[in-house]
């Protein structure tokens, strides 16, 4: 039997990435049905925002589980900004290039890479029947001085993984999906679903 869950997002990049992460697990990831307009993410944490999306989509999806996901970047020297506003850091509408420009500008005075510590976080909220579960994935790195690489999306071009010496945007899809925060969170979700 194939396990299925709906993903509470309109971000097609995320849907494709998560489908790729879970492709050999026997779990089918379905995008949110067309026409659904998600409410504003007003949570003060990644957990709250992930739950807002999952609970909302659950109203439209009766039987199958729903997973809401919220991801973001926190930078130590910026008091954990951009945090829950990572996607809209430079304002509306969300713009990856402008977000990166604003982040690099705010870090201009930090010329030593060790002062540019950052962490990518993904939280997945699973809502099914009357149960809610939270799964979290994290990866530590540094913010580079300039974007590098052409793959990925969001802050990938400026997030360097120290053990590899490359940004997420310099990795192949397969390499990124082997270590990313999102992969870690969704593999925890997959383990949970498969062990029930």
C-alpha positions, 0 to 999 in steps of 0.5 A: 500500500502506498502512503500518501500525504498532502503538502500544505504549500503553494511553492512548487520548488518545495513540492518537487524537492520533497518528492525527490527526497522521499522518492524511494520510500514508497511515500507519495507527496501530493501538492495542495489542491488547486484554488486553495489560498493559504492564510497569512503565516502569523506564527512566532515560530517555525512550528506555529507557521507549519501548524497554521498551514497544515491545519488549514489544508486539513479542512479541505482534505478529509481522509489523508494526512497533511503536512505543513512545512516552514523553513528559514534561516537564522543568523547568530549575529543578526539576533536570529534574523531573518527567522520566520520572515525568511521568505519575506525578509526584503518585503512583499512579494517574496524575492530571493535575490532581494532577500540575499542582498539585504542579508549580505548588506546587514553582514557587511561589517563581519569580515571573518567567516567565523562571525557569519554563523547561520543555521537552516531550520525546517519544521514539519507539522503532520496533521491527521485525524485528531493527532498532530506531530512535529518533526525538525531538521537543522544544518549549521553553516556560514553565510558567504560574502557573495552568492555562489552556485546556480542550483537550489533556491532561497538562500542556497547561494550564500549558505556554505556547509563547512565540512564540504566548503560549498554552498547549497547552490553549488551542490547537485540536487542529490547532494543537497537532498542527502544533507539538507535541513528539509531532508532531515525533517522529512526523513523523520516524518517518513520514518514515523509514517512507515513505522506505524 
